Amino acid sequence: SIKVKVFPDQKKDEIIKKEDDRFEIKVREKAEGGLANKKVIEILAKYLNIPVEKLILIRGAKQRNKIFKIHK
């Protein structure tokens, strides 16, 4: 699993690797209507070089701390 701490409503999109399975992701989108989550998934998938469809949000849809897994 991959742990992500999200910072919505930032000046720019950015991903910061803290450990092999832990990231901080800043997104310009506000945390409304899933917009920030969608952007986080795009950024993380691109960083990991996997298709967006393979990244599954398993916990924290409405929270800053999220857990994703990669669907094989």
C-alpha positions in Angstrom: 0.0 0.0 0.0 1.0 3.6 -0.6 0.4 6.3 2.1 -0.3 9.8 0.8 -0.8 13.0 2.8 -2.6 15.5 0.6 -2.4 19.3 0.7 -5.2 20.7 -1.4 -5.6 24.4 -2.6 -1.8 24.9 -3.0 0.0 27.3 -5.4 1.3 24.4 -7.5 1.1 20.6 -8.0 4.0 18.8 -6.4 4.9 15.3 -5.2 7.4 14.8 -2.4 8.7 11.3 -1.7 9.1 10.8 2.1 9.8 7.0 2.0 9.4 4.2 -0.6 5.7 3.9 0.3 5.0 7.4 1.7 4.4 10.6 -0.2 3.2 14.1 0.3 1.2 15.5 -2.7 0.3 19.2 -3.1 -2.5 20.0 -5.6 -4.0 23.3 -6.8 -7.5 21.8 -6.7 -9.7 22.4 -3.7 -11.0 19.4 -1.6 -14.5 19.6 -3.2 -16.4 17.0 -5.1 -13.4 14.7 -5.4 -11.4 17.1 -7.5 -8.3 17.0 -5.3 -8.5 13.2 -5.1 -8.7 12.9 -8.9 -5.6 15.1 -9.3 -3.7 13.2 -6.6 -4.4 10.0 -8.5 -3.2 11.5 -11.8 0.0 12.8 -10.2 0.8 9.6 -8.3 0.1 7.4 -11.3 2.4 9.5 -13.5 5.1 9.5 -10.8 4.9 5.7 -10.5 4.6 5.3 -14.3 1.4 3.2 -14.1 -2.1 3.8 -15.7 -4.5 5.8 -13.5 -6.9 2.8 -13.6 -4.4 0.7 -11.6 -4.4 3.0 -8.6 -7.1 2.3 -6.1 -8.0 4.6 -3.2 -8.7 2.2 -0.4 -8.9 4.6 2.6 -9.3 8.3 3.3 -11.5 9.6 0.4 -12.7 12.4 2.7 -9.5 12.8 4.7 -6.0 14.4 4.1 -4.3 11.0 4.8 -5.1 8.5 2.2 -4.0 4.9 1.4 -3.8 3.6 -2.1 -3.0 0.3 -3.5 -1.8 -0.7 -7.0 -4.2 -3.1 -8.7 -2.1 -5.7 -10.6 
